[in-house]
């Protein structure tokens, strides 16, 4: 999985990945993930607006915190 991830993210061949430092590869992958997440936040920030009341919203209990959480109700196929 690491070889494929490095190939997709950086264009590294399998030999280049295996010859590189593991610490450097992990730092580069972490930075790549951060950049992709920030890009997606700016591109799709309108899709996740909480103020949008279109659709049906329900409150469910979050099992980790025990508090109520508002989520959009999805239709099954």
SVG drawing of the C-alpha trace seen along z (x, -y; Angstrom):
<svg xmlns="http://www.w3.org/2000/svg" viewBox="-37 -29 55 31">
<polyline fill="none" stroke="black" stroke-width="0.4" points="0.0,0.0 2.9,-2.3 4.4,-1.8 1.1,-2.5 0.5,-5.6 3.9,-7.1 3.4,-6.3 0.1,-8.1 1.1,-11.1 4.7,-11.8 5.1,-9.7 7.9,-7.6 8.7,-4.2 8.8,-1.2 12.6,-1.3 12.7,-5.0 10.3,-4.5 12.3,-1.6 15.6,-3.6 14.1,-6.6 14.1,-7.2 10.9,-6.0 10.7,-9.1 11.0,-11.3 8.3,-9.4 5.9,-9.5 6.5,-13.3 5.8,-13.8 2.6,-11.8 1.4,-13.6 2.1,-17.0 0.4,-15.7 -2.7,-14.7 -2.9,-18.1 -2.6,-19.9 -5.3,-17.7 -7.6,-18.2 -7.2,-22.0 -7.8,-22.0 -11.0,-20.0 -12.2,-22.3 -11.9,-25.3 -13.4,-23.6 -16.4,-22.1 -17.0,-24.5 -20.5,-25.3 -21.6,-21.7 -21.2,-21.3 -23.0,-24.4 -24.9,-23.7 -27.3,-26.6 -28.7,-24.8 -32.1,-23.5 -32.8,-21.6 -33.4,-18.0 -34.4,-16.3 -32.2,-16.5 -32.4,-14.2 -30.7,-14.1 -28.8,-11.0 -26.7,-10.2 -23.0,-10.2 -21.7,-7.0 -18.3,-8.5 -19.5,-11.6 -23.1,-10.7 -24.4,-14.0 -27.0,-14.6 -25.6,-15.3 -27.5,-16.8 -27.0,-14.8 -28.7,-14.8 -31.1,-11.9 -30.0,-10.0 -32.3,-8.1 -31.4,-4.4 -31.3,-3.1"/>
</svg>
